[in-house]
Amino acid sequence: MVVASPMDTIMEWITENDCQYSKNLSTFASSDVQHADSAFEFVFLNLSLRRYAPTDSQKDTELKVGPRSYLVLPTFVSNSATSFEKFTNDVREIIEAVDGLNDRVIVSAMHPEHVDENKRSPHPVVVLQWFDEVE
């Protein structure tokens, strides 16, 4: 009997169930953090790996869908979709406070107990959808 890792399970589930998954643009990262501080650190470390230039508020900058990052947190509030949603809302609020970043990334969540059955993933996942300037 072969037991699949949480990452293998999520990658398979995402490729089959997330219509926004792109083989060429999607990335995956995983962490076994159990506490909120460590989860915030993991998410913001992953945010920092992506370079972006803030949009110029004086001109209309056209953006296109860019890479999609799946941050898998199999041991972080895995039995509480409500707590995980609160965590992702807190991440979203911090991102909105960073000038220009809120135009470049959308944060969403998937969880085994998510209210929306289309977002019921095998493990908790923070999804970062990036947007790039049209060249």
Secondary structure, 3 states (H helix, E strand, C coil): CCCCCHHHHHHHHHHHHCCCCCCCCEEEEECCCCCHHHHHHHHHHHHHCCCCCCCCCCCCCCEEEEEEEEEECCCCCCCCHHHHHHHHHHHHHHHHHCCCHHHCEEEEEECCCCCCHHHCCCCCEEEEEEEEECC
